[in-house]
């Protein structure tokens, strides 16, 4: 019958979704932050490096106030 596929489908669905939700905990353990920034495009990588350079924490939103003022001579 058609309902005999349901246990197998449930097992496959759970098995495929476990790594997605496990990454939250793994990121929390390894990086100290449960969120990950997207690094697919070059602009995203540059912004990650900029945020890390300015504040040593790329997961905090940085605006113009994070950039130090230039010292006038």
PDB file of N, H, CA, C and O in Angstrom:
ATOM      1  N   UNK A   1       0.826  -1.182   0.000  1.00  0.00           N
ATOM      2  CA  UNK A   1       0.000   0.000   0.000  1.00  0.00           C
ATOM      3  C   UNK A   1       0.875   1.253   0.000  1.00  0.00           C
ATOM      4  O   UNK A   1       2.084   1.191   0.227  1.00  0.00           O
ATOM      5  N   UNK A   2       0.243   2.363  -0.256  1.00  0.00           N
ATOM      6  H   UNK A   2      -0.739   2.413  -0.440  1.00  0.00           H
ATOM      7  CA  UNK A   2       0.975   3.627  -0.375  1.00  0.00           C
ATOM      8  C   UNK A   2       1.564   4.089   0.947  1.00  0.00           C
ATOM      9  O   UNK A   2       2.603   4.749   0.954  1.00  0.00           O
ATOM     10  N   UNK A   3       0.928   3.759   2.065  1.00  0.00           N
ATOM     11  H   UNK A   3       0.084   3.223   2.059  1.00  0.00           H
ATOM     12  CA  UNK A   3       1.384   4.241   3.372  1.00  0.00           C
ATOM     13  C   UNK A   3       2.609   3.492   3.884  1.00  0.00           C
ATOM     14  O   UNK A   3       3.180   3.879   4.903  1.00  0.00           O
ATOM     15  N   UNK A   4       3.024   2.433   3.200  1.00  0.00           N
ATOM     16  H   UNK A   4       2.561   2.119   2.372  1.00  0.00           H
ATOM     17  CA  UNK A   4       4.212   1.700   3.622  1.00  0.00           C
ATOM     18  C   UNK A   4       5.488   2.492   3.377  1.00  0.00           C
ATOM     19  O   UNK A   4       6.530   2.182   3.955  1.00  0.00           O
ATOM     20  N   UNK A   5       5.419   3.500   2.537  1.00  0.00           N
ATOM     21  H   UNK A   5       4.572   3.752   2.067  1.00  0.00           H
ATOM     22  CA  UNK A   5       6.594   4.326   2.255  1.00  0.00           C
ATOM     23  C   UNK A   5       6.825   5.374   3.334  1.00  0.00           C
ATOM     24  O   UNK A   5       7.930   5.909   3.426  1.00  0.00           O
ATOM     25  N   UNK A   6       5.835   5.685   4.147  1.00  0.00           N
ATOM     26  H   UNK A   6       4.937   5.250   4.072  1.00  0.00           H
ATOM     27  CA  UNK A   6       5.933   6.762   5.133  1.00  0.00           C
ATOM     28  C   UNK A   6       7.058   6.568   6.148  1.00  0.00           C
ATOM     29  O   UNK A   6       7.785   7.530   6.394  1.00  0.00           O
ATOM     30  N   UNK A   7       7.256   5.394   6.756  1.00  0.00           N
ATOM     31  H   UNK A   7       6.666   4.612   6.556  1.00  0.00           H
ATOM     32  CA  UNK A   7       8.383   5.268   7.699  1.00  0.00           C
ATOM     33  C   UNK A   7       9.742   5.497   7.033  1.00  0.00           C
ATOM     34  O   UNK A   7      10.614   6.141   7.617  1.00  0.00           O
ATOM     35  N   UNK A   8       9.928   4.980   5.828  1.00  0.00           N
ATOM     36  H   UNK A   8       9.219   4.457   5.354  1.00  0.00           H
ATOM     37  CA  UNK A   8      11.187   5.188   5.119  1.00  0.00           C
ATOM     38  C   UNK A   8      11.393   6.654   4.752  1.00  0.00           C
ATOM     39  O   UNK A   8      12.503   7.176   4.854  1.00  0.00           O
ATOM     40  N   UNK A   9      10.325   7.308   4.328  1.00  0.00           N
ATOM     41  H   UNK A   9       9.424   6.884   4.245  1.00  0.00           H
ATOM     42  CA  UNK A   9      10.420   8.725   3.980  1.00  0.00           C
ATOM     43  C   UNK A   9      10.729   9.562   5.211  1.00  0.00           C
ATOM     44  O   UNK A   9      11.490  10.525   5.121  1.00  0.00           O
ATOM     45  N   UNK A  10      10.160   9.219   6.346  1.00  0.00           N
ATOM     46  H   UNK A  10       9.542   8.436   6.419  1.00  0.00           H
ATOM     47  CA  UNK A  10      10.433   9.950   7.586  1.00  0.00           C
ATOM     48  C   UNK A  10      11.886   9.777   8.006  1.00  0.00           C
ATOM     49  O   UNK A  10      12.522  10.737   8.441  1.00  0.00           O
ATOM     50  N   UNK A  11      12.415   8.577   7.883  1.00  0.00           N
ATOM     51  H   UNK A  11      11.899   7.796   7.530  1.00  0.00           H
ATOM     52  CA  UNK A  11      13.813   8.320   8.251  1.00  0.00           C
ATOM     53  C   UNK A  11      14.753   9.106   7.344  1.00  0.00           C
ATOM     54  O   UNK A  11      15.721   9.700   7.819  1.00  0.00           O
ATOM     55  N   UNK A  12      14.479   9.112   6.059  1.00  0.00           N
ATOM     56  H   UNK A  12      13.693   8.629   5.673  1.00  0.00           H
ATOM     57  CA  UNK A  12      15.331   9.852   5.118  1.00  0.00           C
ATOM     58  C   UNK A  12      15.256  11.346   5.394  1.00  0.00           C
ATOM     59  O   UNK A  12      16.279  12.030   5.364  1.00  0.00           O
ATOM     60  N   UNK A  13      14.064  11.862   5.662  1.00  0.00           N
ATOM     61  H   UNK A  13      13.233  11.307   5.686  1.00  0.00           H
ATOM     62  CA  UNK A  13      13.910  13.290   5.943  1.00  0.00           C
ATOM     63  C   UNK A  13      14.682  13.691   7.189  1.00  0.00           C
ATOM     64  O   UNK A  13      15.362  14.717   7.194  1.00  0.00           O
ATOM     65  N   UNK A  14      14.585  12.896   8.238  1.00  0.00           N
ATOM     66  H   UNK A  14      14.033  12.062   8.234  1.00  0.00           H
ATOM     67  CA  UNK A  14      15.310  13.194   9.478  1.00  0.00           C
ATOM     68  C   UNK A  14      16.809  13.094   9.258  1.00  0.00           C
ATOM     69  O   UNK A  14      17.565  13.941   9.735  1.00  0.00           O
ATOM     70  N   UNK A  15      17.248  12.060   8.536  1.00  0.00           N
ATOM     71  H   UNK A  15      16.633  11.372   8.149  1.00  0.00           H
ATOM     72  CA  UNK A  15      18.681  11.880   8.303  1.00  0.00           C
ATOM     73  C   UNK A  15      19.271  13.030   7.488  1.00  0.00           C
ATOM     74  O   UNK A  15      20.419  13.416   7.710  1.00  0.00           O
ATOM     75  N   UNK A  16      18.507  13.575   6.558  1.00  0.00           N
ATOM     76  H   UNK A  16      17.574  13.261   6.378  1.00  0.00           H
ATOM     77  CA  UNK A  16      19.017  14.675   5.747  1.00  0.00           C
ATOM     78  C   UNK A  16      18.941  16.022   6.458  1.00  0.00           C
ATOM     79  O   UNK A  16      19.671  16.948   6.104  1.00  0.00           O
ATOM     80  N   UNK A  17      18.073  16.141   7.450  1.00  0.00           N
ATOM     81  H   UNK A  17      17.480  15.388   7.737  1.00  0.00           H
ATOM     82  CA  UNK A  17      17.950  17.420   8.142  1.00  0.00           C
ATOM     83  C   UNK A  17      18.853  17.526   9.379  1.00  0.00           C
ATOM     84  O   UNK A  17      19.073  18.630   9.877  1.00  0.00           O
ATOM     85  N   UNK A  18      19.366  16.433   9.872  1.00  0.00           N
ATOM     86  H   UNK A  18      19.187  15.536   9.468  1.00  0.00           H
ATOM     87  CA  UNK A  18      20.228  16.455  11.063  1.00  0.00           C
ATOM     88  C   UNK A  18      21.493  17.298  10.842  1.00  0.00           C
ATOM     89  O   UNK A  18      21.820  18.101  11.716  1.00  0.00           O
ATOM     90  N   UNK A  19      22.221  17.163   9.729  1.00  0.00           N
ATOM     91  H   UNK A  19      21.955  16.511   9.018  1.00  0.00           H
ATOM     92  CA  UNK A  19      23.431  17.993   9.565  1.00  0.00           C
ATOM     93  C   UNK A  19      23.141  19.486   9.532  1.00  0.00           C
ATOM     94  O   UNK A  19      23.948  20.285  10.008  1.00  0.00           O
ATOM     95  N   UNK A  20      22.008  19.865   8.981  1.00  0.00           N
ATOM     96  H   UNK A  20      21.352  19.216   8.595  1.00  0.00           H
ATOM     97  CA  UNK A  20      21.665  21.283   8.904  1.00  0.00           C
ATOM     98  C   UNK A  20      21.515  21.867  10.299  1.00  0.00           C
ATOM     99  O   UNK A  20      22.051  22.936  10.589  1.00  0.00           O
ATOM    100  N   UNK A  21      20.798  21.179  11.153  1.00  0.00           N
ATOM    101  H   UNK A  21      20.362  20.310  10.918  1.00  0.00           H
ATOM    102  CA  UNK A  21      20.577  21.683  12.502  1.00  0.00           C
ATOM    103  C   UNK A  21      21.763  21.428  13.420  1.00  0.00           C
ATOM    104  O   UNK A  21      21.921  22.116  14.429  1.00  0.00           O
ATOM    105  N   UNK A  22      22.595  20.455  13.089  1.00  0.00           N
ATOM    106  H   UNK A  22      22.467  19.896  12.270  1.00  0.00           H
ATOM    107  CA  UNK A  22      23.783  20.190  13.896  1.00  0.00           C
ATOM    108  C   UNK A  22      24.839  21.280  13.694  1.00  0.00           C
ATOM    109  O   UNK A  22      25.659  21.513  14.581  1.00  0.00           O
ATOM    110  N   UNK A  23      24.825  21.943  12.544  1.00  0.00           N
ATOM    111  H   UNK A  23      24.159  21.754  11.824  1.00  0.00           H
ATOM    112  CA  UNK A  23      25.806  22.999  12.284  1.00  0.00           C
ATOM    113  C   UNK A  23      25.661  24.159  13.260  1.00  0.00           C
ATOM    114  O   UNK A  23      26.647  24.824  13.580  1.00  0.00           O
ATOM    115  N   UNK A  24      24.448  24.409  13.734  1.00  0.00           N
ATOM    116  H   UNK A  24      23.647  23.870  13.474  1.00  0.00           H
ATOM    117  CA  UNK A  24      24.240  25.469  14.725  1.00  0.00           C
ATOM    118  C   UNK A  24      25.102  25.198  15.959  1.00  0.00           C
ATOM    119  O   UNK A  24      25.831  26.077  16.418  1.00  0.00           O
ATOM    120  N   UNK A  25      25.015  24.000  16.483  1.00  0.00           N
ATOM    121  H   UNK A  25      24.423  23.286  16.110  1.00  0.00           H
ATOM    122  CA  UNK A  25      25.794  23.637  17.671  1.00  0.00           C
ATOM    123  C   UNK A  25      27.287  23.570  17.391  1.00  0.00           C
ATOM    124  O   UNK A  25      28.092  23.983  18.226  1.00  0.00           O
ATOM    125  N   UNK A  26      27.663  23.058  16.236  1.00  0.00           N
ATOM    126  H   UNK A  26      27.009  22.722  15.558  1.00  0.00           H
ATOM    127  CA  UNK A  26      29.085  22.961  15.910  1.00  0.00           C
ATOM    128  C   UNK A  26      29.715  24.345  15.751  1.00  0.00           C
ATOM    129  O   UNK A  26      30.840  24.570  16.198  1.00  0.00           O
ATOM    130  N   UNK A  27      28.998  25.262  15.120  1.00  0.00           N
ATOM    131  H   UNK A  27      28.085  25.079  14.757  1.00  0.00           H
ATOM    132  CA  UNK A  27      29.520  26.618  14.993  1.00  0.00           C
ATOM    133  C   UNK A  27      29.642  27.282  16.360  1.00  0.00           C
ATOM    134  O   UNK A  27      30.593  28.022  16.611  1.00  0.00           O
ATOM    135  N   UNK A  28      28.684  27.020  17.240  1.00  0.00           N
ATOM    136  H   UNK A  28      27.911  26.418  17.036  1.00  0.00           H
ATOM    137  CA  UNK A  28      28.719  27.591  18.587  1.00  0.00           C
ATOM    138  C   UNK A  28      29.932  27.064  19.357  1.00  0.00           C
ATOM    139  O   UNK A  28      30.579  27.818  20.084  1.00  0.00           O
ATOM    140  N   UNK A  29      30.237  25.790  19.202  1.00  0.00           N
ATOM    141  H   UNK A  29      29.711  25.178  18.612  1.00  0.00           H
ATOM    142  CA  UNK A  29      31.381  25.203  19.903  1.00  0.00           C
ATOM    143  C   UNK A  29      32.717  25.672  19.333  1.00  0.00           C
ATOM    144  O   UNK A  29      33.631  25.999  20.091  1.00  0.00           O
ATOM    145  N   UNK A  30      32.839  25.709  18.016  1.00  0.00           N
ATOM    146  H   UNK A  30      32.097  25.443  17.401  1.00  0.00           H
ATOM    147  CA  UNK A  30      34.136  25.994  17.412  1.00  0.00           C
ATOM    148  C   UNK A  30      34.425  27.485  17.289  1.00  0.00           C
ATOM    149  O   UNK A  30      35.544  27.920  17.556  1.00  0.00           O
ATOM    150  N   UNK A  31      33.427  28.273  16.888  1.00  0.00           N
ATOM    151  H   UNK A  31      32.517  27.919  16.671  1.00  0.00           H
ATOM    152  CA  UNK A  31      33.649  29.690  16.631  1.00  0.00           C
ATOM    153  C   UNK A  31      33.178  30.590  17.760  1.00  0.00           C
ATOM    154  O   UNK A  31      33.550  31.763  17.813  1.00  0.00           O
ATOM    155  N   UNK A  32      32.363  30.056  18.662  1.00  0.00           N
ATOM    156  H   UNK A  32      32.061  29.104  18.618  1.00  0.00           H
ATOM    157  CA  UNK A  32      31.817  30.880  19.726  1.00  0.00           C
ATOM    158  C   UNK A  32      30.599  31.669  19.283  1.00  0.00           C
ATOM    159  O   UNK A  32      30.050  32.457  20.053  1.00  0.00           O
ATOM    160  N   UNK A  33      30.177  31.462  18.051  1.00  0.00           N
ATOM    161  H   UNK A  33      30.623  30.822  17.425  1.00  0.00           H
ATOM    162  CA  UNK A  33      29.024  32.152  17.508  1.00  0.00           C
ATOM    163  C   UNK A  33      28.269  31.161  16.643  1.00  0.00           C
ATOM    164  O   UNK A  33      28.876  30.456  15.837  1.00  0.00           O
ATOM    165  N   UNK A  34      26.976  31.098  16.796  1.00  0.00           N
ATOM    166  H   UNK A  34      26.483  31.671  17.451  1.00  0.00           H
ATOM    167  CA  UNK A  34      26.201  30.093  16.100  1.00  0.00           C
ATOM    168  C   UNK A  34      25.861  30.479  14.668  1.00  0.00           C
ATOM    169  O   UNK A  34      25.254  29.686  13.950  1.00  0.00           O
ATOM    170  N   UNK A  35      26.230  31.650  14.247  1.00  0.00           N
ATOM    171  H   UNK A  35      26.723  32.295  14.831  1.00  0.00           H
ATOM    172  CA  UNK A  35      25.846  32.107  12.917  1.00  0.00           C
ATOM    173  C   UNK A  35      27.057  32.166  12.003  1.00  0.00           C
ATOM    174  O   UNK A  35      28.182  32.400  12.443  1.00  0.00           O
ATOM    175  N   UNK A  36      26.803  31.951  10.741  1.00  0.00           N
ATOM    176  H   UNK A  36      25.889  31.760  10.384  1.00  0.00           H
ATOM    177  CA  UNK A  36      27.866  31.918   9.752  1.00  0.00           C
ATOM    178  C   UNK A  36      27.548  32.922   8.665  1.00  0.00           C
ATOM    179  O   UNK A  36      26.396  33.054   8.251  1.00  0.00           O
ATOM    180  N   UNK A  37      28.550  33.620   8.209  1.00  0.00           N
ATOM    181  H   UNK A  37      29.486  33.512   8.545  1.00  0.00           H
ATOM    182  CA  UNK A  37      28.334  34.576   7.122  1.00  0.00           C
ATOM    183  C   UNK A  37      28.546  33.895   5.787  1.00  0.00           C
ATOM    184  O   UNK A  37      29.370  32.990   5.655  1.00  0.00           O
ATOM    185  N   UNK A  38      27.792  34.342   4.803  1.00  0.00           N
ATOM    186  H   UNK A  38      27.122  35.077   4.911  1.00  0.00           H
ATOM    187  CA  UNK A  38      27.865  33.791   3.467  1.00  0.00           C
ATOM    188  C   UNK A  38      29.128  34.298   2.782  1.00  0.00           C
ATOM    189  O   UNK A  38      29.372  35.504   2.747  1.00  0.00           O
ATOM    190  N   UNK A  39      29.926  33.395   2.241  1.00  0.00           N
ATOM    191  H   UNK A  39      29.727  32.415   2.269  1.00  0.00           H
ATOM    192  CA  UNK A  39      31.175  33.768   1.591  1.00  0.00           C
ATOM    193  C   UNK A  39      31.180  33.381   0.116  1.00  0.00           C
ATOM    194  O   UNK A  39      32.237  33.114  -0.457  1.00  0.00           O
ATOM    195  N   UNK A  40      30.005  33.350  -0.494  1.00  0.00           N
ATOM    196  H   UNK A  40      29.147  33.567  -0.028  1.00  0.00           H
ATOM    197  CA  UNK A  40      29.917  32.922  -1.886  1.00  0.00           C
ATOM    198  C   UNK A  40      30.465  33.967  -2.855  1.00  0.00           C
ATOM    199  O   UNK A  40      31.097  33.611  -3.849  1.00  0.00           O
ATOM    200  N   UNK A  41      30.237  35.214  -2.589  1.00  0.00           N
ATOM    201  H   UNK A  41      29.723  35.503  -1.781  1.00  0.00           H
ATOM    202  CA  UNK A  41      30.658  36.255  -3.509  1.00  0.00           C
ATOM    203  C   UNK A  41      31.859  37.016  -2.945  1.00  0.00           C
ATOM    204  O   UNK A  41      32.078  37.046  -1.734  1.00  0.00           O
ATOM    205  N   UNK A  42      32.621  37.621  -3.835  1.00  0.00           N
ATOM    206  H   UNK A  42      32.443  37.596  -4.819  1.00  0.00           H
ATOM    207  CA  UNK A  42      33.829  38.335  -3.427  1.00  0.00           C
ATOM    208  C   UNK A  42      33.503  39.497  -2.492  1.00  0.00           C
ATOM    209  O   UNK A  42      34.234  39.737  -1.532  1.00  0.00           O
ATOM    210  N   UNK A  43      32.423  40.213  -2.759  1.00  0.00           N
ATOM    211  H   UNK A  43      31.829  40.018  -3.540  1.00  0.00           H
ATOM    212  CA  UNK A  43      32.048  41.359  -1.930  1.00  0.00           C
ATOM    213  C   UNK A  43      31.784  40.922  -0.484  1.00  0.00           C
ATOM    214  O   UNK A  43      32.158  41.629   0.452  1.00  0.00           O
ATOM    215  N   UNK A  44      31.152  39.776  -0.300  1.00  0.00           N
ATOM    216  H   UNK A  44      30.848  39.202  -1.060  1.00  0.00           H
ATOM    217  CA  UNK A  44      30.888  39.270   1.049  1.00  0.00           C
ATOM    218  C   UNK A  44      32.183  38.937   1.779  1.00  0.00           C
ATOM    219  O   UNK A  44      32.310  39.199   2.975  1.00  0.00           O
ATOM    220  N   UNK A  45      33.141  38.360   1.062  1.00  0.00           N
ATOM    221  H   UNK A  45      33.037  38.147   0.091  1.00  0.00           H
ATOM    222  CA  UNK A  45      34.435  38.044   1.679  1.00  0.00           C
ATOM    223  C   UNK A  45      35.186  39.308   2.069  1.00  0.00           C
ATOM    224  O   UNK A  45      35.815  39.359   3.126  1.00  0.00           O
ATOM    225  N   UNK A  46      35.123  40.321   1.224  1.00  0.00           N
ATOM    226  H   UNK A  46      34.612  40.280   0.365  1.00  0.00           H
ATOM    227  CA  UNK A  46      35.795  41.588   1.522  1.00  0.00           C
ATOM    228  C   UNK A  46      35.160  42.243   2.746  1.00  0.00           C
ATOM    229  O   UNK A  46      35.874  42.775   3.597  1.00  0.00           O
ATOM    230  N   UNK A  47      33.846  42.215   2.848  1.00  0.00           N
ATOM    231  H   UNK A  47      33.266  41.784   2.157  1.00  0.00           H
ATOM    232  CA  UNK A  47      33.164  42.805   4.001  1.00  0.00           C
ATOM    233  C   UNK A  47      33.473  42.032   5.285  1.00  0.00           C
ATOM    234  O   UNK A  47      33.593  42.630   6.354  1.00  0.00           O
ATOM    235  N   UNK A  48      33.600  40.711   5.184  1.00  0.00           N
ATOM    236  H   UNK A  48      33.503  40.225   4.316  1.00  0.00           H
ATOM    237  CA  UNK A  48      33.986  39.902   6.339  1.00  0.00           C
ATOM    238  C   UNK A  48      35.377  40.304   6.820  1.00  0.00           C
ATOM    239  O   UNK A  48      35.586  40.500   8.017  1.00  0.00           O
ATOM    240  N   UNK A  49      36.321  40.427   5.901  1.00  0.00           N
ATOM    241  H   UNK A  49      36.151  40.268   4.929  1.00  0.00           H
ATOM    242  CA  UNK A  49      37.683  40.817   6.266  1.00  0.00           C
ATOM    243  C   UNK A  49      37.718  42.226   6.835  1.00  0.00           C
ATOM    244  O   UNK A  49      38.456  42.491   7.783  1.00  0.00           O
ATOM    245  N   UNK A  50      36.932  43.131   6.270  1.00  0.00           N
ATOM    246  H   UNK A  50      36.332  42.915   5.500  1.00  0.00           H
ATOM    247  CA  UNK A  50      36.879  44.507   6.776  1.00  0.00           C
ATOM    248  C   UNK A  50      36.354  44.545   8.202  1.00  0.00           C
ATOM    249  O   UNK A  50      36.932  45.206   9.065  1.00  0.00           O
ATOM    250  N   UNK A  51      35.244  43.827   8.453  1.00  0.00           N
ATOM    251  H   UNK A  51      34.774  43.291   7.752  1.00  0.00           H
ATOM    252  CA  UNK A  51      34.675  43.810   9.795  1.00  0.00           C
ATOM    253  C   UNK A  51      35.630  43.181  10.801  1.00  0.00           C
ATOM    254  O   UNK A  51      35.735  43.647  11.935  1.00  0.00           O
ATOM    255  N   UNK A  52      36.325  42.126  10.391  1.00  0.00           N
ATOM    256  H   UNK A  52      36.240  41.747   9.470  1.00  0.00           H
ATOM    257  CA  UNK A  52      37.286  41.483  11.288  1.00  0.00           C
ATOM    258  C   UNK A  52      38.454  42.421  11.583  1.00  0.00           C
ATOM    259  O   UNK A  52      38.928  42.487  12.718  1.00  0.00           O
ATOM    260  N   UNK A  53      38.914  43.137  10.576  1.00  0.00           N
ATOM    261  H   UNK A  53      38.529  43.083   9.654  1.00  0.00           H
ATOM    262  CA  UNK A  53      40.041  44.058  10.760  1.00  0.00           C
ATOM    263  C   UNK A  53      39.663  45.223  11.663  1.00  0.00           C
ATOM    264  O   UNK A  53      40.475  45.662  12.477  1.00  0.00           O
ATOM    265  N   UNK A  54      38.448  45.727  11.532  1.00  0.00           N
ATOM    266  H   UNK A  54      37.788  45.371  10.871  1.00  0.00           H
ATOM    267  CA  UNK A  54      38.051  46.903  12.306  1.00  0.00           C
ATOM    268  C   UNK A  54      37.732  46.589  13.758  1.00  0.00           C
ATOM    269  O   UNK A  54      38.112  47.350  14.649  1.00  0.00           O
ATOM    270  N   UNK A  55      37.042  45.484  14.016  1.00  0.00           N
ATOM    271  H   UNK A  55      36.734  44.866  13.293  1.00  0.00           H
ATOM    272  CA  UNK A  55      36.561  45.225  15.376  1.00  0.00           C
ATOM    273  C   UNK A  55      36.974  43.873  15.944  1.00  0.00           C
ATOM    274  O   UNK A  55      36.636  43.569  17.088  1.00  0.00           O
ATOM    275  N   UNK A  56      37.689  43.058  15.185  1.00  0.00           N
ATOM    276  H   UNK A  56      37.963  43.305  14.256  1.00  0.00           H
ATOM    277  CA  UNK A  56      38.075  41.707  15.604  1.00  0.00           C
ATOM    278  C   UNK A  56      36.881  40.809  15.875  1.00  0.00           C
ATOM    279  O   UNK A  56      37.028  39.771  16.521  1.00  0.00           O
ATOM    280  N   UNK A  57      35.714  41.182  15.400  1.00  0.00           N
ATOM    281  H   UNK A  57      35.595  42.025  14.876  1.00  0.00           H
ATOM    282  CA  UNK A  57      34.531  40.336  15.490  1.00  0.00           C
ATOM    283  C   UNK A  57      33.680  40.582  14.248  1.00  0.00           C
ATOM    284  O   UNK A  57      32.969  41.584  14.180  1.00  0.00           O
ATOM    285  N   UNK A  58      33.742  39.685  13.267  1.00  0.00           N
ATOM    286  H   UNK A  58      34.320  38.871  13.322  1.00  0.00           H
ATOM    287  CA  UNK A  58      33.031  39.930  12.013  1.00  0.00           C
ATOM    288  C   UNK A  58      31.518  39.764  12.118  1.00  0.00           C
ATOM    289  O   UNK A  58      30.813  40.026  11.143  1.00  0.00           O
ATOM    290  N   UNK A  59      31.002  39.343  13.256  1.00  0.00           N
ATOM    291  H   UNK A  59      31.575  39.130  14.048  1.00  0.00           H
ATOM    292  CA  UNK A  59      29.573  39.099  13.397  1.00  0.00           C
ATOM    293  C   UNK A  59      28.822  40.274  14.007  1.00  0.00           C
ATOM    294  O   UNK A  59      27.607  40.208  14.196  1.00  0.00           O
ATOM    295  N   UNK A  60      29.544  41.352  14.319  1.00  0.00           N
ATOM    296  H   UNK A  60      30.531  41.406  14.166  1.00  0.00           H
ATOM    297  CA  UNK A  60      28.900  42.560  14.821  1.00  0.00           C
ATOM    298  C   UNK A  60      28.743  43.518  13.648  1.00  0.00           C
ATOM    299  O   UNK A  60      29.683  43.744  12.887  1.00  0.00           O
ATOM    300  N   UNK A  61      27.545  44.079  13.510  1.00  0.00           N
ATOM    301  H   UNK A  61      26.781  43.895  14.129  1.00  0.00           H
ATOM    302  CA  UNK A  61      27.299  45.025  12.431  1.00  0.00           C
ATOM    303  C   UNK A  61      28.167  46.259  12.653  1.00  0.00           C
ATOM    304  O   UNK A  61      28.174  46.836  13.740  1.00  0.00           O
ATOM    305  N   UNK A  62      28.888  46.652  11.627  1.00  0.00           N
ATOM    306  H   UNK A  62      28.882  46.183  10.744  1.00  0.00           H
ATOM    307  CA  UNK A  62      29.785  47.795  11.706  1.00  0.00           C
ATOM    308  C   UNK A  62      29.344  48.864  10.731  1.00  0.00           C
ATOM    309  O   UNK A  62      29.060  48.587   9.566  1.00  0.00           O
ATOM    310  N   UNK A  63      29.291  50.072  11.217  1.00  0.00           N
ATOM    311  H   UNK A  63      29.521  50.297  12.164  1.00  0.00           H
ATOM    312  CA  UNK A  63      28.971  51.200  10.359  1.00  0.00           C
ATOM    313  C   UNK A  63      30.138  52.156  10.309  1.00  0.00           C
ATOM    314  O   UNK A  63      31.280  51.763  10.547  1.00  0.00           O
ATOM    315  N   UNK A  64      29.862  53.396  10.005  1.00  0.00           N
ATOM    316  H   UNK A  64      28.934  53.716   9.812  1.00  0.00           H
ATOM    317  CA  UNK A  64      30.919  54.396   9.938  1.00  0.00           C
ATOM    318  C   UNK A  64      31.543  54.690  11.297  1.00  0.00           C
ATOM    319  O   UNK A  64      32.695  55.117  11.379  1.00  0.00           O
ATOM    320  N   UNK A  65      30.773  54.459  12.369  1.00  0.00           N
ATOM    321  H   UNK A  65      29.838  54.113  12.303  1.00  0.00           H
ATOM    322  CA  UNK A  65      31.308  54.725  13.703  1.00  0.00           C
ATOM    323  C   UNK A  65      32.400  53.726  14.099  1.00  0.00           C
ATOM    324  O   UNK A  65      33.138  53.981  15.051  1.00  0.00           O
ATOM    325  N   UNK A  66      32.522  52.587  13.388  1.00  0.00           N
ATOM    326  H   UNK A  66      31.922  52.380  12.616  1.00  0.00           H
ATOM    327  CA  UNK A  66      33.556  51.606  13.705  1.00  0.00           C
ATOM    328  C   UNK A  66      34.894  51.963  13.066  1.00  0.00           C
ATOM    329  O   UNK A  66      35.931  51.429  13.461  1.00  0.00           O
ATOM    330  N   UNK A  67      34.880  52.856  12.089  1.00  0.00           N
ATOM    331  H   UNK A  67      34.038  53.290  11.769  1.00  0.00           H
ATOM    332  CA  UNK A  67      36.112  53.251  11.415  1.00  0.00           C
ATOM    333  C   UNK A  67      36.758  54.379  12.213  1.00  0.00           C
ATOM    334  O   UNK A  67      36.131  55.413  12.441  1.00  0.00           O
ATOM    335  N   UNK A  68      37.998  54.189  12.636  1.00  0.00           N
ATOM    336  H   UNK A  68      38.508  53.349  12.451  1.00  0.00           H
ATOM    337  CA  UNK A  68      38.640  55.243  13.428  1.00  0.00           C
ATOM    338  C   UNK A  68      38.895  56.507  12.598  1.00  0.00           C
ATOM    339  O   UNK A  68      39.131  56.436  11.392  1.00  0.00           O
ATOM    340  N   UNK A  69      38.844  57.641  13.256  1.00  0.00           N
ATOM    341  H   UNK A  69      38.653  57.699  14.235  1.00  0.00           H
ATOM    342  CA  UNK A  69      39.110  58.904  12.587  1.00  0.00           C
ATOM    343  C   UNK A  69      40.596  59.031  12.284  1.00  0.00           C
ATOM    344  O   UNK A  69      41.440  58.505  13.010  1.00  0.00           O
ATOM    345  N   UNK A  70      40.898  59.729  11.210  1.00  0.00           N
ATOM    346  H   UNK A  70      40.212  60.156  10.620  1.00  0.00           H
ATOM    347  CA  UNK A  70      42.286  59.959  10.851  1.00  0.00           C
ATOM    348  C   UNK A  70      42.880  61.022  11.768  1.00  0.00           C
ATOM    349  O   UNK A  70      42.209  61.973  12.169  1.00  0.00           O
ATOM    350  N   UNK A  71      44.131  60.834  12.081  1.00  0.00           N
ATOM    351  H   UNK A  71      44.676  60.062  11.756  1.00  0.00           H
ATOM    352  CA  UNK A  71      44.830  61.813  12.920  1.00  0.00           C
ATOM    353  C   UNK A  71      45.301  62.956  12.015  1.00  0.00           C
ATOM    354  O   UNK A  71      46.030  62.735  11.048  1.00  0.00           O
ATOM    355  N   UNK A  72      44.878  64.165  12.341  1.00  0.00           N
ATOM    356  H   UNK A  72      44.286  64.344  13.126  1.00  0.00           H
ATOM    357  CA  UNK A  72      45.286  65.311  11.532  1.00  0.00           C
ATOM    358  C   UNK A  72      46.622  65.838  12.030  1.00  0.00           C
ATOM    359  O   UNK A  72      46.841  65.969  13.234  1.00  0.00           O
ATOM    360  N   UNK A  73      47.503  66.137  11.099  1.00  0.00           N
ATOM    361  H   UNK A  73      47.325  66.030  10.121  1.00  0.00           H
ATOM    362  CA  UNK A  73      48.833  66.607  11.481  1.00  0.00           C
ATOM    363  C   UNK A  73      48.902  68.107  11.407  1.00  0.00           C
ATOM    364  O   UNK A  73      49.947  68.692  11.693  1.00  0.00           O
TER     365      UNK A  73
END
